[in-house]
């Protein structure tokens, strides 16, 4: 069974200005995948210390999927926190997500999401829009089991 955290990073959702829709959408798609998953959720503001604390708290899971904070706004800092949290980056995953998103909208070039490894955990940043998380979650599904196996040294 894969252990996954879906972490929403959003000042407005954290403050109750609107309901988080991206995190629940990721969870819905993951649950419908048929994979054996234990999915936890979290919600933090666009604050480096809050994001880092949430990541640290869940270190050891198979995956942490963040949603939000990947754009070019003044408080969009999820990629920077992710880079500092991870020992190694996996640029191919982030590049694939951006490439496929650009097929949907040219605005995807402004997404700065990262993917990396922290200990035994794979971390990937998704944008905060519902349409983007639908696409990204479907794209990441085939990698969910394979990535942790490779990380544990079990090979292809």
C-alpha positions as CSV (number, residue, x, y, z in Angstrom):
1,X,0.0,0.0,0.0
2,X,1.4,3.4,-1.0
3,X,1.3,6.2,1.6
4,X,0.6,9.6,0.1
5,X,0.1,13.1,1.4
6,X,-1.9,15.6,-0.7
7,X,-0.8,19.0,0.7
8,X,-2.7,22.1,-0.5
9,X,-0.6,25.3,-0.2
10,X,-2.9,28.3,-0.3
11,X,-3.3,31.4,1.9
12,X,-6.8,31.9,0.7
13,X,-8.0,28.3,1.4
14,X,-6.1,28.3,4.7
15,X,-7.8,31.5,5.8
16,X,-11.2,30.2,4.7
17,X,-11.7,32.7,1.9
18,X,-12.7,29.8,-0.4
19,X,-12.9,26.1,-0.3
20,X,-9.9,24.0,-1.4
21,X,-11.0,22.3,-4.6
22,X,-7.6,21.1,-5.9
23,X,-6.6,18.9,-3.0
24,X,-9.9,17.0,-2.9
25,X,-9.8,16.6,-6.7
26,X,-6.4,15.0,-6.5
27,X,-7.6,12.7,-3.7
28,X,-10.7,11.8,-5.8
29,X,-8.7,10.8,-8.8
30,X,-6.2,8.8,-6.7
31,X,-9.0,6.9,-5.0
32,X,-10.6,6.1,-8.3
33,X,-7.4,4.7,-9.7
34,X,-7.8,1.3,-8.3
35,X,-4.3,1.4,-6.7
36,X,-4.0,0.4,-3.0
37,X,-3.4,3.8,-1.4
38,X,-3.5,5.4,2.0
39,X,-4.1,9.1,1.3
40,X,-3.7,11.8,3.9
41,X,-4.5,15.5,3.3
42,X,-3.2,18.8,4.6
43,X,-3.6,22.5,4.1
44,X,-1.0,25.2,4.8
45,X,-0.6,28.9,3.9
46,X,1.9,30.1,1.4
47,X,4.5,30.4,4.2
48,X,8.0,28.7,3.9
49,X,8.0,27.6,7.5
50,X,4.5,26.1,7.4
51,X,5.2,24.3,4.1
52,X,8.5,23.0,5.4
53,X,7.0,21.8,8.7
54,X,4.2,19.9,6.8
55,X,6.8,18.3,4.6
56,X,9.0,17.3,7.5
57,X,6.1,15.9,9.4
58,X,5.3,13.5,6.6
59,X,8.9,12.5,5.7
60,X,8.9,8.7,5.1
61,X,5.7,8.5,3.1
62,X,6.0,7.2,-0.5
63,X,4.8,10.4,-2.1
64,X,4.0,14.0,-1.1
65,X,1.9,15.8,-3.7
66,X,1.6,19.5,-3.2
67,X,-0.9,21.7,-5.0
68,X,-0.6,25.4,-5.2
69,X,2.1,28.0,-4.9
70,X,3.9,27.1,-8.1
71,X,3.2,30.2,-10.1
72,X,5.0,33.5,-10.3
73,X,2.9,35.4,-7.7
74,X,4.8,37.1,-4.9
75,X,3.8,34.4,-2.4
76,X,4.3,31.4,-4.7
77,X,7.2,29.7,-3.0
78,X,6.4,26.0,-3.0
79,X,9.1,25.1,-5.5
80,X,11.8,26.8,-3.5
81,X,10.7,25.1,-0.3
82,X,10.6,21.8,-2.1
83,X,14.1,22.3,-3.6
84,X,15.5,22.9,-0.1
85,X,13.6,19.9,1.4
86,X,14.9,17.5,-1.3
87,X,18.4,16.0,-1.5
88,X,18.0,15.2,-5.2
89,X,15.8,16.7,-7.9
90,X,13.9,14.7,-10.5
91,X,13.7,17.3,-13.3
92,X,12.2,14.8,-15.8
93,X,9.0,14.5,-13.9
94,X,8.5,18.3,-13.6
95,X,9.5,18.8,-17.2
96,X,6.9,16.1,-18.3
97,X,4.1,17.8,-16.3
98,X,4.9,21.2,-17.7
99,X,5.2,19.9,-21.3
100,X,1.9,18.2,-21.1
101,X,0.2,21.2,-19.4
102,X,1.5,23.5,-22.2
103,X,-0.6,21.4,-24.6
104,X,-3.6,22.5,-22.7
105,X,-2.7,26.2,-22.1
106,X,0.2,28.4,-22.9
107,X,0.0,29.8,-19.4
108,X,1.6,26.6,-18.1
109,X,5.0,28.0,-18.9
110,X,4.6,30.1,-15.7
111,X,4.4,27.0,-13.6
112,X,7.6,26.4,-11.7
113,X,6.8,23.1,-10.0
114,X,9.6,20.8,-8.9
115,X,9.9,17.1,-8.2
116,X,12.5,15.5,-6.0
117,X,13.6,13.0,-3.4
118,X,13.8,13.5,0.4
119,X,15.0,10.4,2.1
120,X,12.6,7.7,0.9
121,X,9.9,10.2,-0.1
122,X,9.1,11.5,-3.6
123,X,7.8,15.0,-3.6
124,X,6.0,16.6,-6.6
125,X,4.5,20.1,-7.0
126,X,1.2,20.5,-8.9
127,X,-0.3,23.9,-9.7
128,X,-3.4,25.0,-7.8
129,X,-5.9,25.0,-10.5
130,X,-8.5,22.2,-10.6
131,X,-8.0,21.6,-14.4
132,X,-4.2,21.4,-13.9
133,X,-4.4,18.9,-11.0
134,X,-6.7,16.7,-13.0
135,X,-4.1,16.5,-15.8
136,X,-1.1,16.1,-13.5
137,X,-2.7,13.5,-11.3
138,X,-3.6,11.4,-14.4
139,X,0.0,11.8,-15.6
140,X,1.6,10.8,-12.3
141,X,-0.6,7.7,-11.8
142,X,1.7,5.4,-13.8
143,X,4.7,6.5,-11.8
144,X,3.2,6.1,-8.3
145,X,4.2,2.5,-7.7
146,X,7.3,2.4,-9.9
147,X,9.1,5.5,-8.3
148,X,9.1,4.1,-4.7
149,X,10.2,0.7,-6.0
150,X,13.2,2.2,-7.8
151,X,14.0,4.4,-4.8
152,X,14.1,1.3,-2.6
153,X,16.6,-0.3,-5.0
154,X,14.1,-2.9,-6.3
155,X,14.8,-2.0,-9.9
156,X,12.6,-1.8,-12.9
